[in-house]
Amino acid sequence: MSSLERLEATIASRLNASPETSYVAKLNSKGLGKIAQKVGEEATETVIAAISGSEKELVSESADLLMHLIILLQAKGVPLERVYAELERRAGVSGLEEKASRSE
């Protein structure tokens, strides 16, 4: 089991726990909009760290972003395996070709 898969399992087990005992449950109790907002905030912080921060800051913000993205996926009932499958589908395909295929 990869680190991301372990994180997904932990998040799944905490999603509906008591908001007083779990950050994941507390965020989930605020609804999908708040979770999505948090993903956006973490994405922005990751970009800022990439541009003007240290490698340590970039790694830390990237971990926060991945965690919040997995919370969002779990809240929507989308297993990480679906994301893995999509990445696998795209393997070996030019990014330009893949992007062009979405507009067809």
DADAPE-V153084 format. One record per helix or strand of 3 or more residues. SS is the DSSP state (2 for helix, 1 for strand). FROM is the first residue (numbers start at 1). LEN is the number of residues. If there is no record, write none. Layout:
SS,FROM,LEN + SS,FROM,LEN
This chain:
2,3,12 + 2,23,7 + 2,32,21 + 2,55,21 + 2,80,11 + 2,95,8
